[in-house]
Structure formats: structure tokens, C-alpha cells
Amino acid sequence: MKIGAEEMPRKRQEELGQFLTAPLLADFMASMFGPLPRTVRLLDAGAGAGSLTTAFAARCCRKRGEVRAIEASLYEIDGEILESLSAAMSECEHRCSDAGIRFTFTIHSTDFIREMSTRLAGDLFASKPPVFDAAIANPPYRKISTDSAERRALRSVGVETSNLYTGFISLIQRLLVPRGQLVGITPRSFCNGPYFRPFREDFLSQLELRRLHVFESRQAAFRDDGVLQENIIFHAVKGRNQPDEMLISSSSGEHGDDMTKTVFPFAEIVHPHDSEKFIHIPSTAGHAKAKETMDGLSSSLASLGVTVSTGRVVEFRLKQALRKEPDRGTVPLLYPCHFNGGTVHWPKLEARKPNAILDNDETRPWLVPSGVYLLTKRFTSKEERRRLVACLYDPELVSAEWVGFENHLNYFHASGHGLERTLAVGLYAFLNSTVVDQYFRRFSGHTQVNATDLRTLAYPDRNTLQAMGRDMKTLELSQDEIDQLVNKHLHACR
Ligand SMILES: C[S@@+](CC[C@H](N)C(=O)[O-])C[C@H]1O[C@@H](n2cnc3c(N)ncnc32)[C@H](O)[C@@H]1O
């Protein structure tokens, strides 16, 4: 008798966390593995009716030559599904044999968590834990309470986690040989949930993330079971050196739909100094669209007659000339702390930074004549919504003949002088748009925005920028309003 999840009473299904993977999805997961050894020791923990191993074996059969033998170990606690599992494995054996692959399998009708915890803990009477070259998993999802047997078992091997699926992944990871691979489909909750922090630390210190696949629809992956769960698929390799870049792909989850793929700097996914180790999954569709838009722009900053430079006032070189408060003989000195929405708020006497600089023969070479300048922060904090934060220095708001821009700022100018106003406002809108931000994040994994990055960016032509500038009736627009305005003009200039 073949048992499918759909025939199972709901309560039992939930208890076992039994949501089976559809063949198409299982095949997609199997396609994610990198090169495999000739003999693959394969682990399928929480095997259900065996769809993942079946898909894995079918892929090996199609990709003739690489894999010559598969030694599958399947763990499944549900006695009622074992017959189906066993039948599926015999089927695999035949298929593989036809393709010249030796397929052997062992079905362990045991509790994977308890068995592996005992063996990994090195209990005196327990046999040594097995090792695997590859694992494919759709582990059960269920909360496990602090005093449950599963939780105690996991704790004995140093795994502290509140869900069965993260427990499974932590154990699977420990059973992989160095460079062993894991493809898993799990809820997305581990990526940023505060309770999953120990799991993330464990995961990211032992597994190198190679690819993440997200479903844009919440129901997509398990819609037949009606489970509302945001799932992701990941491919990871046992090792301690995270890659410089990784692939993020996404699809709606509908059959035959398009897949968007984008390579991101790893530092963009897990920020290097983030103690929470959040795994940020950018929206690939948005990024792909941003790239398409930016690729369609052909003006360089130089062709617009605009230059971007790093603020010239370096604190330690001009220390004697800096003043906390504006005074006679001084001119404004601008720091990132003076950014205030679309414009600057100067002076800011409550800030720790100086507000003024002496204007004399020694300091003049580091100052610029008053005018309309566009300023951007060189460093943004991780918490800031955008990587690129631009604001307008408007001489109508700060009366002075000269001004100093400190070194933590970049400033856009026209050969050392201010910019024509509508052009500056257009640049303000463009640089603060989501399109530019998403594009920028693709190639810059760090939070620093160098003048060189801004110089090499593609820009809309002068007319388009000026049209944007004219359309901006105020600088205090919401992100949505800026995006609408910028997109409208970018669209019109195509
Ligand atoms: C989400 S289902 C996935 C099944 C299968 N891998 C698939 O993708 O179709 C998880 C499976 O793990 C099994 N399971 C739950 N707890 C288990 C445990 N402690 N040890 C072994 N298997 C378990 C369930 O019975 C269920 O079949």
C-alpha cells in the first residue's frame, strides 16, 4: 500500500512533521549538488516515502559517468510509511542498475535524533557515528520544548535548538566528511529568528553556504498539504571558509515558472561583524530588475560634467583649525552627523563633532566655495535602510562663502564648484532610489561607499536628471514617492 501525506490524518502528520516533497521539487533539490565522488555515501534523514533519494539517484543516472555507486542510508520513524519507502528504494536499485550504477540501501526504522545524538556523544556502548559524502533532507518541523527527550538528546552533543528541523540539520552537518555536501529544504525561520542564533553560529561555522533558493509565494513549496510556511532550499559544503560570493535564486513555486538567479557577495548575505549572524536573503527579482534598469543607462558622471570627491577635511591634519561652534573667522564644516533627511542641519551644537573650521591661508585649499553640492555618506550602518544615503547642501540654508566637507563624506561638484540646482536635485532623487541601492548592493558587500564606486556608476542623461529635479517639489519625499518619480523618468528616457 502506498501512503501519501494526503491520506494521513492531519494530527499524525503534524506530530511526525510529515510533509512530503513533490517529485519536481525533489529533482530540483537533487540538481543543486556540486561534483560528487564516484562512490557516494548518501544520507536521507526523515526519508518519508523516499522521494529525495529517488530524485538524487535519478539525477546520477541521467548524468552518466560521474557517480558509479550510491550507498544510501535512510532514517524514518514512521512504521506506516516504511513499505512505500522500501518499494521506492527497490525501484531506485533497478533504475541505477540499468544506468550502470550500483545502488545499495539501508532503511533504519529509528529515531534519527536519538540515535545520532547517542552515537555522536560517544557513549561507551554506542557504535561510532556513520559518515556521509552527501545528504539530502526535508526534515520534520515541529517545536521541541526545553525538557523534551529530543531537546535533551540534542543538548548532549552541544546542539541547543527549539525546532526539530534545526536539530536534524545540526546532526546531519556533524555526519558529513570534510567537503561533504548538504542540500536541504527547511522553513526560512532559522535565517533571522532570534532563537535560532546558536543554530546559525553552529551552521555557519561548519558549513559553507553555496546557494540559497527562495520561493516568492509563501504557499508554493508545500501547497498540496496546505502548509503556510516560507521555505528555502540551501546547498552547503562542509568546511570553514565561506565563499566570497554565493548564488541566490528564486521562483514563484508554480510549475514551469521562470527562475531568477543572482550572485551576491557573501558579506551581503551574512554581514561580517554581525554577532546575530542573520542570513539576509535579498529579493532577487528586485535586484535583477535593478541591474536591467542600470544597464540601460549610458551617461557617465564625467559626461554630465560632474565629479565626485571624498571630503577634503581630514580631522587629524587640521585639528588646530577645527571649532566646536561657529565663530568669527570660521566657515561651516559638514560631517555625516549633519545629514537631516534631504538637507543638512547645521550647526548641530549638541553633536560631538566640530561644526566649524577656521578660514585662513592654511585651511583654504581644503575648503570649497559655497554652492549646491550633493553629499553622500561614505559609511552607513548596517541598520540603515539604504547603502547609499544622499543629501543636498543648500547654500540658501547655510549662509557662508566657503564650506568644508569632512573626510567621511563624498561630495558631487562641478570642477570644484557647486552644481546647477535641478541637476543636483535630480541626482539626489536618483542616488536615493531603491533601484540604485539594489544595484549597488550587488557588487558592494561592505557598508562603505567609495567615491570610485560612485564615479563608475551609470547615470541617466542630463535632461532626465534635470526633469527628475524639476519634478521633486520637495526633498522630503517618502521612499515610495522617490522610487515612483525616478522610475517614471527612467522609463520615459528609454
Ligand atoms: C517533512 S517529512 C519529509 C519526508 C521526505 N524526506 C520527503 O521529502 O518527502 C519528514 C519525515 O521525517 C520523519 N520523522 C519525523 N521525526 C523523525 C525522527 N525523529 N527520526 C526519523 N524520522 C523522523 C517523518 O515521519 C517524515 O516522514
The ligand as an SDF file (V2000), in Angstrom:
LIG
                    3D

 27 29  0  0  0  0  0  0  0  0999 V2000
    8.9820   16.6690    6.1580 C   0  0  0  0  0  0  0  0  0  0  0  0
    8.8780   14.9170    6.0270 S   0  0  0  0  0  0  0  0  0  0  0  0
    9.8590   14.6630    4.6140 C   0  0  0  0  0  0  0  0  0  0  0  0
    9.8370   13.3030    4.0580 C   0  0  0  0  0  0  0  0  0  0  0  0
   10.7130   13.0800    2.8490 C   0  0  0  0  0  0  0  0  0  0  0  0
   12.0870   13.3240    3.1340 N   0  0  0  0  0  0  0  0  0  0  0  0
   10.2650   13.9270    1.7000 C   0  0  0  0  0  0  0  0  0  0  0  0
   10.9570   14.8970    1.4300 O   0  0  0  0  0  0  0  0  0  0  0  0
    9.2430   13.6310    1.0860 O   0  0  0  0  0  0  0  0  0  0  0  0
    9.8340   14.4010    7.4020 C   0  0  0  0  0  0  0  0  0  0  0  0
    9.8690   12.9350    7.6650 C   0  0  0  0  0  0  0  0  0  0  0  0
   10.6460   12.7190    8.8480 O   0  0  0  0  0  0  0  0  0  0  0  0
   10.0390   11.6770    9.6110 C   0  0  0  0  0  0  0  0  0  0  0  0
   10.4730   11.8520   11.0140 N   0  0  0  0  0  0  0  0  0  0  0  0
    9.9540   12.6810   11.9450 C   0  0  0  0  0  0  0  0  0  0  0  0
   10.6510   12.6010   13.0840 N   0  0  0  0  0  0  0  0  0  0  0  0
   11.6370   11.7040   12.8710 C   0  0  0  0  0  0  0  0  0  0  0  0
   12.7050   11.2100   13.6580 C   0  0  0  0  0  0  0  0  0  0  0  0
   12.8840   11.6410   14.9050 N   0  0  0  0  0  0  0  0  0  0  0  0
   13.5380   10.2970   13.1230 N   0  0  0  0  0  0  0  0  0  0  0  0
   13.3780    9.8640   11.8430 C   0  0  0  0  0  0  0  0  0  0  0  0
   12.3840   10.3160   11.0550 N   0  0  0  0  0  0  0  0  0  0  0  0
   11.5330   11.2230   11.5420 C   0  0  0  0  0  0  0  0  0  0  0  0
    8.5570   11.8630    9.3910 C   0  0  0  0  0  0  0  0  0  0  0  0
    7.8500   10.6800    9.6420 O   0  0  0  0  0  0  0  0  0  0  0  0
    8.5290   12.2800    7.9210 C   0  0  0  0  0  0  0  0  0  0  0  0
    8.3560   11.1800    7.0990 O   0  0  0  0  0  0  0  0  0  0  0  0
  1  2  1  0
  2  3  1  0
  2 10  1  0
  3  4  1  0
  4  5  1  0
  5  6  1  0
  5  7  1  0
  7  8  2  0
  7  9  1  0
 10 11  1  0
 11 12  1  0
 11 26  1  0
 12 13  1  0
 13 14  1  0
 13 24  1  0
 14 15  1  0
 14 23  1  0
 15 16  2  0
 16 17  1  0
 17 18  1  0
 17 23  2  0
 18 19  1  0
 18 20  2  0
 20 21  1  0
 21 22  2  0
 22 23  1  0
 24 25  1  0
 24 26  1  0
 26 27  1  0
M  CHG  2   2   1   9  -1
M  END
$$$$
